[in-house]
Amino acid sequence: MADFSEFTANLPARTTASEAPIPFARPGNLAAIIGRIEEVVEEETAGIRNATNYDLKASNARKSRYLYELTRAMKGGSEAEFLEQHREGLTRLRQKLAKNEAAILAHLSAVNEVATLLRHAIQRSQTDGTYSAGEFGWAKA
């Protein structure tokens, strides 16, 4: 398997040139894909908020796969028709994505705070203050 690597393990299989192009999907198929995207976004939001060991890499792979499916399913169709038929599902998805974004930003902020605390602790442990301008009040940290 020459095409396998640690980065391709969770990606959908490659298509071959002999496969026929996918016709425009029925509205039910698009609704199902939007529903799967909603589920994975909800799961990720809950995982980020509640689990310290949540696998973001796997979650991102699932989201990428579902977005790929959505893109393939929309091929050959009208974007305006898609938006009209799936307005409600897209509105729900947008709301869930806003909650997901807030959870991710809170997570990144917490990671940044912990990194800052660790950086300050390392800096304090590596100096005894003898030659530090900050220890004499000359420099602002």
N, C-alpha and C positions, 0 to 999 in steps of 0.2 A: 504494500500500500504506500505508494510514493506520495499520495496527496494527503496523508494523515500527519497531523502535528498536534501539539498541545493546544493550538489556537483554533483548530478546525473540528475538535471533538463534538462541540455542541451546535455546529452549524448544520443547516439542512443539506441533504445530499445534492451534489451537482447534477444539473440536468444535461441530457445529451442532445445533440442537434437533431436526432431522429424523432424526438418527442414533438407532438403537434402543439401549436400554440394554444394556450388556454383561452377559451371564449369568455366573454364578459359573464361574470358570475351572477347567479340569481340573487335577488335582494336578501333572501334568507341566508345564503352563504356569507354575504357581507355582514349581516347582522350577527351571525355566529362568530365570525372573526373579530368583530368589534367587541363582542362579549368576552372572548378569550383574552383580548388585550386588557379589557377592564379588570378581569380576574387577576391577571398577573400584576397589574399596577396596584390593585388593592392588597394583594399578598406581599408585594415589595414594601408598600407603605407600612403595613402591620409588622413586617419583619424588621424594618429599620427602627421602628418605634419600640418594639418589644424584645427582640432577640439580639444578643450581643454577638452571636456567631452567624448571623444571616449571610448567606452566600450571594453577594451582589453580582459576582461574575456569572453565575448560573441564571440569575434573574435577568440580567442584561442580555444573555444569549436567548432566553425565551422571548423577551420583548422584541429583539431583532428578528427572530424567526417569524413571529406573528405579524410584524410590520411588513416583512417580506411577503408573507401570504396575502396581506391586504393589498399590497402593491400589485401582485400578480393577479389577484381577483378583479381588480379595477381595470386591468388592461382592456382596451377596446370599448370601454364605456364612457359615458359622459360624466364629467366631474360635477356639473350642475345637477344632473339627475341623481347622482350618488348623494350629494349634500341634501337634496330635498327628501329623498327616501329615508335617510338615516339621521335626520336632524336631531331627533330625541336621543338616540344612542351616542351620537357625537357630543351632544351637550353633557350627557352623563360622564362620558370619557374625559371631557375637558375638565369637569369638576374634580374627578378622581386624580387627574394629572396635576391639578393645582395643589391638592392635598399631598400628593407624592412629592412634588417639588418642595413644599414646606418642610416635609419630614427629612428630605435629603439635605436641605440647607441647614436645618437644625443639627443634623448628624455631622455635617462638615464643620459647623461652628464648634461643636463639642470636640471634635478631633483637633481643630486648631487650638482650642484652649488647652487641651491636654499636652499638645506638642509644645506650646509656649511654656507651660509649667515645667515640662521636662527640660527644655532648653535652659531656663533660668536655674533649675536645680543643678544641671551639669556645669553651667558657668560658675555658680557659687562653689561647687565642690572642687573645681580646678584652680581656684585662686585662694590665696590666704589674705588678700587685700593689701599686701605690702606695696605693690606697684600699681594699683588700680586707681585711676583718677576719680572714678565713681565713689570710691570709699572716702575720699576727701571732700566730696560735694562739688567738685569742679566740672564734672560731666553729668549730663542728664541721661538716664538710662531709659 
